[in-house]
Amino acid sequence: MNTKKLLAGIACLTAMNAGTIAYANADPFACVPFESGLYDDVAALVHDNLIYGYTDSTFDAKHPISRYEMAMFTGKALSGYKKASPADQARISKLVTQFQGELTSMGAQLPGTQKTAKKKTDSDTGTSKGKIGNVEISGYVEHLWNVEHKTYVNRSDSYRYSNTNADKYFDIEVFLNAKANLGGGWTGNLGFFGAKDRSGIVRANENIDGHFDMTRAYFAGPINKRASIQVGRDKSSTFKSIVMGEYWTGGLWTQRINKHLTMNYTVAKPDYSKKTTLDSISRSYTRSLLKYDTSTNSWVSGSSTTATVSKTVSASSTSTSLPDSYEDASFTKNGATYKYSYVADSNGVTYNYTDPNSVATTYVNPGDHPIIFEAVEANYNFSNKLHMDLGWWQTHSGRADYQNTHLGEVMFTYAPSYKWRFTTNLAKSDRDEQNTAYVLGATYGKYNVSQPHTWATQLLYGREGRESYIKSGYDIKSDNYGGKGLEWFFYYVPRKNILATLRYLQVRPIAPADSTHDYLQTEYRAEVDWYF
């Protein structure tokens, strides 16, 4: 193919950056041959704002583009490489290969390309910081401060909120990712997560005891020019979803249909709460005080109270049962003889487990057995401003008491300008109660961890029924009762590769079981991330 024609096509394509379409023709994609092999990659990177314009964030469609300028755009895309999705990282790598000569000659002059050039030219050891052989090492260190208040409803006080309590946790989290180039576009990916919480609070799906867990482990690569596959353990769906925000183990097939439409098909098992260590068993008893009557040589009933009796057992003693009734040894007081008698109520035995790898459970993804899901997703670009994501999930289990579920979701993203972005999600299941959810979002600004003093702010409002998601990708929820509320973020990059985030969350259950579960939950969070 004629390289000049290809670059001219890319110039037309880049003119479609948000807010700068005035000089583009009616079909700016028409001048980029779909068969070029780079069309899909550049289109996706422009859409994801990884290829962007000059210092004022604009493109001029009338300005002829050179290989050097296209290499500059590729270099800018490299600055967002670590924050990009695996698919976008593969696209950037393809462009780097196309313009390798220009990027190498530029060296440190371009943001995001200095380390790349150094890695490729370091002939002394064959390695450099962030790379061991053909394995790239990346990750982040996060310091997080979180304060959570729950203010409960006092039913005896005109339904006003009272009885506030608070949880605080302060932790350090570390994520390491190793990506090995296996050749032919295939990669092997391993992710390790570890955290240490100074307050000792256990939170769902987070390891906070100081050791590392392997959170991601998968192979990914192309099948042909339009299809790719990923097999192993990963997290979440192909878009910011209400329905699916969980770690899963399985396979994902991605098929690009045309320049507008991409389809994804997933079969996997999401995480669930595994009962790993049995701490104790307990049972509720009615306790009666008996007094020995010497005149009749019998025990006479006294007052009765309710007590809970517990004893510690080993993990292998799950069949251990507490007796239906029993008595304590007798004792003497003020010259009389007494003893306590216990009779069990009808609630049976309660088994208490500790699970350091527990997850937040929902009605769709219960915490006592695994489920399987199949998902079909479609990502469709109407234009550079308007994007739609569709998803359909089916869950099922081998247990007869599990209700198989079908869930659907649609998400629209509208970006009227470079800095403004609006999103809306709507999800619904075929369950009987609380089967609908929605989240509305508005974002202003753009931040990039490679560009100091960039920032963005986001406001979300949502209502999520308890049976409308497997595990929501949003925190506006209550896993047991359904939740509604709002969430606000502010992101700021004070220095390169450092991201500071503030978050405010307010959630209230939709249908709590009773007044003891009716509360207004507010969270204040500050975190700092160091990327490498």
C-alpha positions as CSV (number, residue, x, y, z in Angstrom):
1,M,0.0,0.0,0.0
2,N,1.1,3.6,-0.7
3,T,2.2,5.0,2.7
4,K,1.4,8.5,1.7
5,K,-2.2,7.6,0.9
6,L,-2.5,5.8,4.2
7,L,-1.2,8.8,6.1
8,A,-3.5,11.1,4.3
9,G,-6.3,8.9,5.3
10,I,-5.1,9.0,8.9
11,A,-5.1,12.8,8.7
12,C,-8.8,12.7,7.7
13,L,-9.5,10.4,10.6
14,T,-7.7,12.4,13.2
15,A,-9.7,15.4,12.2
16,M,-12.6,13.7,13.8
17,N,-11.3,14.5,17.3
18,A,-14.1,15.7,19.6
19,G,-15.2,19.3,19.0
20,T,-13.1,19.8,15.8
21,I,-15.2,18.3,13.0
22,A,-15.9,21.6,11.2
23,Y,-13.4,20.9,8.4
24,A,-14.1,17.2,8.0
25,N,-16.0,15.9,5.0
26,A,-19.4,14.2,5.3
27,D,-17.7,10.8,5.7
28,P,-14.2,11.4,7.1
29,F,-13.7,7.7,7.5
30,A,-14.1,7.1,3.7
31,C,-10.6,8.3,2.9
32,V,-9.1,5.7,5.1
33,P,-9.2,2.3,3.4
34,F,-10.8,-0.2,5.8
35,E,-8.5,-2.9,4.4
36,S,-5.3,-1.0,5.4
37,G,-4.9,-2.9,8.7
38,L,-4.5,0.3,10.6
39,Y,-7.9,1.8,10.2
40,D,-9.5,0.0,13.2
41,D,-6.6,0.7,15.4
42,V,-6.4,4.5,14.7
43,A,-10.2,4.8,14.9
44,A,-10.3,3.2,18.3
45,L,-7.4,5.2,19.6
46,V,-9.0,8.5,18.4
47,H,-12.3,7.4,20.0
48,D,-10.5,6.6,23.3
49,N,-8.6,10.0,23.2
50,L,-5.2,8.3,23.1
51,I,-4.4,9.9,19.8
52,Y,-5.1,13.6,20.1
53,G,-4.1,16.9,18.5
54,Y,-1.6,19.7,18.9
55,T,-1.0,21.7,22.0
56,D,-4.5,23.2,21.9
57,S,-6.0,19.7,21.5
58,T,-7.3,20.3,18.0
59,F,-6.7,19.0,14.5
60,D,-6.8,20.9,11.2
61,A,-8.2,18.6,8.5
62,K,-6.7,20.9,5.8
63,H,-3.2,20.5,7.1
64,P,-1.2,17.7,5.3
65,I,0.3,15.2,7.7
66,S,3.8,13.8,7.6
67,R,5.3,10.6,8.9
68,Y,7.0,12.7,11.5
69,E,3.8,14.3,12.7
70,M,2.0,10.9,12.8
71,A,4.9,9.6,14.9
72,M,4.3,12.5,17.2
73,F,0.7,11.5,17.6
74,T,1.8,7.9,18.3
75,G,4.3,9.2,20.9
76,K,1.5,11.0,22.6
77,A,-0.6,7.9,22.5
78,L,2.4,6.1,24.2
79,S,2.1,8.6,27.1
80,G,-1.3,7.0,27.9
81,Y,-0.1,3.4,27.3
82,K,-0.1,2.3,30.9
83,K,-3.7,3.5,31.5
84,A,-5.0,2.1,28.2
85,S,-7.0,-1.1,27.9
86,P,-5.1,-4.2,26.7
87,A,-6.8,-3.8,23.3
88,D,-5.6,-0.2,23.0
89,Q,-2.1,-1.1,24.1
90,A,-2.0,-3.6,21.2
91,R,-3.1,-0.9,18.8
92,I,-0.5,1.5,20.1
93,S,2.2,-1.2,19.7
94,K,1.2,-1.7,16.1
95,L,1.6,2.0,15.4
96,V,5.0,2.1,17.2
97,T,6.1,-0.7,14.8
98,Q,4.9,1.3,11.8
99,F,6.8,4.5,12.9
100,Q,9.7,2.9,14.8
101,G,12.4,4.8,12.9
102,E,10.9,8.2,13.6
103,L,10.2,7.5,17.3
104,T,13.7,6.2,17.8
105,S,15.2,9.3,16.3
106,M,13.0,11.6,18.4
107,G,14.3,10.0,21.6
108,A,13.3,12.1,24.7
109,Q,11.7,14.9,22.7
110,L,8.3,13.2,22.8
111,P,6.2,12.6,25.9
112,G,5.9,8.9,26.6
113,T,8.6,7.8,24.1
114,Q,11.7,8.3,26.1
115,K,11.5,5.0,28.0
116,T,10.5,3.1,24.9
117,A,13.5,4.4,23.0
118,K,15.8,3.5,25.8
119,K,14.5,0.0,26.1
120,K,15.1,-0.7,22.5
121,T,18.6,0.8,22.4
122,D,20.1,-0.5,25.6
123,S,22.6,-2.9,24.3
124,D,24.7,-3.2,27.5
125,T,22.4,-5.4,29.4
126,G,19.5,-6.0,27.1
127,T,17.1,-4.8,29.7
128,S,16.1,-1.5,31.3
129,K,13.8,-0.2,34.0
130,G,10.3,-1.7,33.6
131,K,11.5,-4.5,31.3
132,I,13.2,-7.9,31.8
133,G,13.9,-9.4,28.4
134,N,10.6,-9.4,26.5
135,V,8.6,-9.0,29.7
136,E,7.2,-5.5,30.5
137,I,6.6,-4.7,34.2
138,S,4.2,-2.0,35.2
139,G,1.8,-1.2,38.0
140,Y,1.0,1.3,40.7
141,V,1.2,2.0,44.4
142,E,-1.9,3.5,46.1
143,H,-2.3,5.0,49.5
144,L,-6.0,5.3,50.4
145,W,-7.8,7.0,53.3
146,N,-11.5,6.2,53.7
147,V,-14.1,7.2,56.3
148,E,-17.6,5.7,56.1
149,H,-20.5,6.9,58.2
150,K,-23.8,5.0,58.5
151,T,-26.6,7.0,60.1
152,Y,-29.5,4.7,61.0
153,V,-33.3,5.5,61.1
154,N,-34.7,5.7,64.6
155,R,-38.3,4.5,64.1
156,S,-39.3,5.9,67.5
157,D,-38.2,9.4,66.6
158,S,-40.4,10.3,63.7
159,Y,-38.2,8.4,61.2
160,R,-35.3,10.8,61.7
161,Y,-31.8,9.6,61.3
162,S,-29.8,8.9,64.4
163,N,-27.4,6.4,66.0
164,T,-24.5,7.2,63.7
165,N,-21.5,4.9,63.6
166,A,-18.3,5.2,61.5
167,D,-15.7,2.9,60.0
168,K,-12.3,4.1,58.9
169,Y,-9.7,2.3,56.9
170,F,-6.3,3.4,55.7
171,D,-4.3,1.1,53.5
172,I,-1.5,0.8,51.0
173,E,-2.3,-1.2,47.9
174,V,0.3,-2.4,45.3
175,F,-0.5,-3.8,41.8
176,L,2.1,-5.4,39.6
177,N,1.5,-6.4,36.0
178,A,3.8,-8.5,33.9
179,K,3.2,-8.7,30.2
180,A,5.2,-11.0,28.1
181,N,5.4,-10.7,24.3
182,L,5.0,-14.2,22.9
183,G,5.2,-13.3,19.2
184,G,2.6,-13.0,16.5
185,G,0.7,-10.4,18.5
186,W,0.1,-12.8,21.4
187,T,0.9,-11.8,25.0
188,G,0.8,-13.5,28.4
189,N,-0.4,-11.3,31.3
190,L,0.0,-11.8,35.0
191,G,-1.4,-9.3,37.6
192,F,-0.6,-9.4,41.3
193,F,-2.5,-7.4,44.0
194,G,-1.6,-6.9,47.6
195,A,-2.7,-4.5,50.3
196,K,-2.2,-3.8,54.0
197,D,-5.0,-2.2,56.0
198,R,-3.9,-0.4,59.2
199,S,-7.4,-0.6,60.7
200,G,-7.9,-4.3,60.1
201,I,-11.3,-3.9,58.4
202,V,-12.2,-6.7,56.0
203,R,-13.6,-5.5,52.7
204,A,-15.1,-7.6,50.0
205,N,-12.8,-8.9,47.2
206,E,-9.7,-7.2,48.6
207,N,-6.7,-8.9,50.1
208,I,-5.6,-6.7,53.0
209,D,-3.4,-9.0,55.0
210,G,-0.2,-8.0,53.3
211,H,0.4,-10.8,50.9
212,F,0.0,-10.8,47.1
213,D,-2.7,-12.6,45.2
214,M,-2.7,-13.4,41.5
215,T,-5.7,-11.4,40.4
216,R,-5.2,-11.6,36.6
217,A,-3.7,-14.4,34.5
218,Y,-4.6,-14.7,30.9
219,F,-3.3,-15.1,27.3
220,A,-4.5,-12.8,24.6
221,G,-3.9,-12.5,20.9
222,P,-5.3,-12.2,17.4
223,I,-7.0,-15.0,15.5
224,N,-7.2,-13.0,12.3
225,K,-7.2,-9.4,11.1
226,R,-10.6,-8.8,12.8
227,A,-10.8,-11.3,15.6
228,S,-8.9,-11.8,18.9
229,I,-9.3,-14.1,21.9
230,Q,-8.5,-13.9,25.6
231,V,-8.4,-16.9,27.9
232,G,-7.8,-17.0,31.7
233,R,-8.7,-14.8,34.6
234,D,-9.5,-11.1,34.2
235,K,-12.0,-8.5,35.5
236,S,-15.1,-6.8,34.3
237,S,-16.9,-6.5,31.0
238,T,-15.9,-4.7,27.8
239,F,-17.5,-1.4,29.0
240,K,-18.3,0.4,32.3
241,S,-21.2,-1.8,33.3
242,I,-23.8,-2.0,36.0
243,V,-24.3,-5.8,35.4
244,M,-20.7,-7.0,35.5
245,G,-17.8,-5.7,37.5
246,E,-16.4,-8.9,38.9
247,Y,-13.3,-11.0,38.5
248,W,-14.0,-14.0,36.2
249,T,-12.2,-17.0,34.8
250,G,-13.1,-18.1,31.3
251,G,-12.7,-16.9,27.7
252,L,-13.5,-13.7,25.7
253,W,-13.8,-13.7,21.9
254,T,-13.7,-10.2,20.2
255,Q,-14.9,-9.8,16.6
256,R,-14.7,-6.5,14.7
257,I,-17.7,-6.6,12.3
258,N,-17.0,-3.3,10.5
259,K,-15.7,0.2,11.1
260,H,-18.6,0.9,13.5
261,L,-19.4,-2.4,15.3
262,T,-17.4,-4.8,17.5
263,M,-18.9,-7.9,19.1
264,N,-17.7,-9.7,22.2
265,Y,-18.7,-13.2,23.5
266,T,-17.7,-14.3,27.0
267,V,-18.2,-17.6,28.8
268,A,-16.8,-17.5,32.4
269,K,-17.3,-18.2,36.1
270,P,-17.4,-15.1,38.2
271,D,-16.0,-15.0,41.7
272,Y,-18.1,-15.9,44.7
273,S,-17.8,-16.1,48.4
274,K,-16.1,-19.4,49.2
275,K,-16.5,-20.7,52.7
276,T,-12.8,-21.4,53.5
277,T,-12.4,-21.5,57.3
278,L,-15.0,-22.6,59.8
279,D,-14.4,-20.5,63.0
280,S,-17.3,-21.5,65.2
281,I,-20.8,-22.8,65.3
282,S,-23.6,-21.3,67.4
283,R,-27.2,-22.0,68.4
284,S,-29.8,-20.1,70.3
285,Y,-31.1,-21.6,73.6
286,T,-33.7,-20.7,76.2
287,R,-31.9,-20.8,79.5
288,S,-33.8,-21.7,82.7
289,L,-32.6,-21.4,86.3
290,L,-33.5,-24.5,88.3
291,K,-33.4,-24.8,92.1
292,Y,-33.2,-28.1,94.0
293,D,-36.1,-28.6,96.3
294,T,-34.9,-30.8,99.2
295,S,-38.5,-31.5,100.4
296,T,-39.4,-33.2,97.1
297,N,-35.9,-34.1,96.0
298,S,-36.6,-32.5,92.6
299,W,-35.6,-29.5,90.5
300,V,-38.0,-26.6,90.4
301,S,-38.1,-24.2,87.5
302,G,-37.1,-20.6,88.0
303,S,-36.7,-17.7,85.6
304,S,-36.0,-18.2,81.9
305,T,-33.8,-16.2,79.6
306,T,-32.5,-16.6,76.1
307,A,-28.7,-17.3,75.6
308,T,-26.5,-18.0,72.6
309,V,-23.9,-20.8,73.1
310,S,-20.9,-21.0,70.9
311,K,-17.8,-23.2,70.7
312,T,-14.8,-23.2,68.4
313,V,-14.4,-26.1,66.0
314,S,-11.9,-27.0,63.3
315,A,-12.6,-26.6,59.6
316,S,-13.1,-30.4,59.2
317,S,-15.8,-30.4,61.8
318,T,-18.6,-29.1,59.7
319,S,-20.9,-31.9,60.8
320,T,-20.5,-30.9,64.5
321,S,-23.8,-30.2,66.0
322,L,-24.7,-28.6,69.3
323,P,-27.2,-30.5,71.5
324,D,-30.9,-29.9,71.6
325,S,-30.7,-29.5,75.3
326,Y,-28.1,-29.7,78.1
327,E,-27.4,-28.6,81.6
328,D,-24.6,-26.8,83.5
329,A,-23.1,-28.2,86.6
330,S,-24.9,-27.3,89.8
331,F,-23.7,-24.6,92.1
332,T,-24.5,-23.5,95.7
333,K,-25.5,-20.1,96.7
334,N,-26.8,-18.9,100.1
335,G,-27.2,-22.5,101.2
336,A,-29.4,-23.5,98.2
337,T,-28.4,-25.6,95.1
338,Y,-29.0,-24.3,91.6
339,K,-28.2,-25.2,88.0
340,Y,-28.9,-23.8,84.5
341,S,-30.9,-25.9,81.9
342,Y,-30.7,-25.1,78.2
343,V,-33.3,-26.0,75.5
344,A,-32.6,-25.1,71.9
345,D,-34.9,-23.1,69.8
346,S,-36.1,-24.0,66.3
347,N,-33.5,-21.9,64.3
348,G,-30.9,-24.7,64.1
349,V,-27.2,-24.3,64.1
350,T,-25.3,-21.3,62.6
351,Y,-21.9,-21.9,61.1
352,N,-19.5,-18.9,61.2
353,Y,-16.8,-18.8,58.5
354,T,-13.9,-16.5,57.8
355,D,-13.1,-16.0,54.1
356,P,-10.1,-13.7,53.4
357,N,-11.0,-13.7,49.7
358,S,-14.7,-13.0,50.0
359,V,-16.6,-11.0,47.5
360,A,-19.6,-8.8,47.7
361,T,-22.6,-11.1,47.1
362,T,-25.8,-10.3,45.3
363,Y,-29.1,-12.1,44.7
364,V,-27.9,-12.9,41.1
365,N,-24.4,-13.9,42.3
366,P,-25.0,-15.6,45.7
367,G,-22.3,-16.2,48.2
368,D,-22.6,-19.9,48.8
369,H,-22.0,-21.5,45.4
370,P,-20.5,-20.6,42.0
371,I,-22.4,-19.7,38.9
372,I,-21.6,-19.6,35.2
373,F,-22.4,-16.7,32.9
374,E,-22.5,-16.2,29.1
375,A,-22.4,-12.7,27.8
376,V,-22.8,-11.2,24.3
377,E,-21.8,-7.5,24.0
378,A,-21.8,-5.0,21.2
379,N,-19.8,-1.8,21.0
380,Y,-21.1,0.6,18.3
381,N,-19.7,4.0,17.2
382,F,-22.4,6.2,15.7
383,S,-19.8,9.0,15.4
384,N,-16.8,10.3,17.2
385,K,-19.3,12.0,19.6
386,L,-21.8,9.3,20.2
387,H,-21.1,5.7,21.3
388,M,-23.4,2.8,22.4
389,D,-22.6,-0.4,24.3
390,L,-25.1,-3.2,24.6
391,G,-24.8,-6.3,26.8
392,W,-26.8,-9.4,27.5
393,W,-25.9,-11.9,30.2
394,Q,-27.3,-15.3,31.2
395,T,-26.4,-16.9,34.5
396,H,-27.0,-20.5,35.6
397,S,-25.9,-23.0,38.2
398,G,-26.0,-26.7,38.9
399,R,-28.1,-26.2,42.0
400,A,-31.8,-26.7,41.7
401,D,-32.6,-23.8,44.1
402,Y,-30.8,-21.2,42.0
403,Q,-32.9,-19.0,39.8
404,N,-31.3,-18.7,36.4
405,T,-31.3,-15.1,35.3
406,H,-31.2,-13.1,32.1
407,L,-29.8,-9.5,32.3
408,G,-29.7,-6.8,29.7
409,E,-27.9,-3.4,29.6
410,V,-27.5,-0.5,27.3
411,M,-25.0,2.4,27.8
412,F,-24.8,5.6,25.7
413,T,-21.7,7.9,25.8
414,Y,-22.1,11.4,24.3
415,A,-19.1,13.7,24.1
416,P,-20.2,17.1,22.6
417,S,-16.7,18.6,23.1
418,Y,-13.2,17.6,24.0
419,K,-13.8,18.1,27.8
420,W,-17.5,17.2,28.2
421,R,-18.8,13.7,28.4
422,F,-22.2,12.4,29.4
423,T,-23.1,8.7,30.1
424,T,-26.3,6.8,30.8
425,N,-26.6,3.2,31.8
426,L,-29.9,1.2,32.0
427,A,-30.0,-2.4,33.1
428,K,-32.8,-4.9,33.7
429,S,-33.1,-8.6,34.7
430,D,-36.0,-11.0,34.5
431,R,-36.2,-11.5,38.2
432,D,-39.4,-10.7,40.1
433,E,-38.3,-7.8,42.4
434,Q,-35.9,-4.9,42.2
435,N,-34.8,-5.9,38.7
436,T,-34.0,-2.5,37.2
437,A,-31.0,-0.2,37.5
438,Y,-29.8,3.0,36.0
439,V,-26.8,5.3,36.4
440,L,-26.5,8.8,34.9
441,G,-23.1,10.5,34.7
442,A,-21.5,13.8,33.6
443,T,-17.7,14.3,33.3
444,Y,-15.8,17.6,32.6
445,G,-12.1,17.8,31.9
446,K,-9.4,15.4,30.7
447,Y,-6.6,14.0,32.8
448,N,-3.5,12.0,31.8
449,V,-1.0,10.7,34.3
450,S,1.8,11.6,32.0
451,Q,0.7,15.2,31.7
452,P,1.1,17.3,35.0
453,H,-1.7,19.6,36.1
454,T,-4.4,17.9,34.0
455,W,-7.6,17.2,35.8
456,A,-11.2,16.0,35.5
457,T,-14.3,15.9,37.7
458,Q,-17.3,13.4,37.5
459,L,-20.7,13.3,39.0
460,L,-22.9,10.1,39.0
461,Y,-26.4,9.5,40.2
462,G,-28.0,6.1,40.2
463,R,-30.5,3.6,41.5
464,E,-29.6,-0.1,41.4
465,G,-32.1,-2.8,42.3
466,R,-30.6,-5.7,44.2
467,E,-31.5,-8.2,41.4
468,S,-30.2,-6.2,38.5
469,Y,-26.5,-7.0,38.5
470,I,-24.0,-9.8,39.2
471,K,-21.6,-7.3,40.8
472,S,-22.0,-3.7,39.8
473,G,-19.1,-1.7,38.4
474,Y,-20.5,1.3,40.3
475,D,-20.5,1.8,44.1
476,I,-24.0,3.3,44.1
477,K,-25.6,0.1,45.4
478,S,-26.6,-2.0,48.4
479,D,-25.9,-5.6,47.6
480,N,-28.6,-7.0,49.9
481,Y,-31.4,-4.4,49.6
482,G,-30.7,-2.4,46.5
483,G,-29.4,1.1,46.7
484,K,-29.8,4.7,45.4
485,G,-27.6,7.7,45.7
486,L,-24.8,9.8,44.2
487,E,-21.0,9.7,43.8
488,W,-18.6,12.5,43.0
489,F,-14.9,12.3,41.9
490,F,-12.2,14.8,41.4
491,Y,-8.9,13.7,39.6
492,Y,-5.7,15.8,39.5
493,V,-2.2,15.0,38.2
494,P,0.2,17.1,40.3
495,R,3.3,15.5,38.8
496,K,4.0,13.0,36.0
497,N,2.8,9.5,36.9
498,I,1.1,10.7,40.1
499,L,-2.7,10.8,40.4
500,A,-4.6,12.3,43.3
501,T,-8.3,11.4,43.7
502,L,-11.1,12.7,46.0
503,R,-14.4,10.9,46.2
504,Y,-17.7,11.5,48.0
505,L,-20.4,8.8,48.1
506,Q,-23.9,8.8,49.5
507,V,-26.1,5.7,49.3
508,R,-29.4,4.6,51.0
509,P,-31.0,1.2,50.7
510,I,-34.1,1.0,48.5
511,A,-36.0,-1.7,50.5
512,P,-34.3,-2.6,53.8
513,A,-35.6,-5.6,55.7
514,D,-36.5,-3.4,58.8
515,S,-35.5,-0.2,60.6
516,T,-32.2,-1.7,61.8
517,H,-31.1,-2.0,58.1
518,D,-32.4,1.4,57.0
519,Y,-29.5,3.9,56.9
520,L,-27.9,6.8,55.1
521,Q,-24.3,5.8,54.2
522,T,-21.8,8.5,53.4
523,E,-18.1,7.9,52.4
524,Y,-15.3,10.3,52.1
525,R,-12.2,9.1,50.3
526,A,-8.8,10.5,49.4
527,E,-6.2,8.4,47.5
528,V,-2.9,9.0,45.8
529,D,-1.6,6.6,43.1
530,W,2.0,6.4,41.9
531,Y,2.3,4.7,38.5
532,F,5.4,3.0,37.1
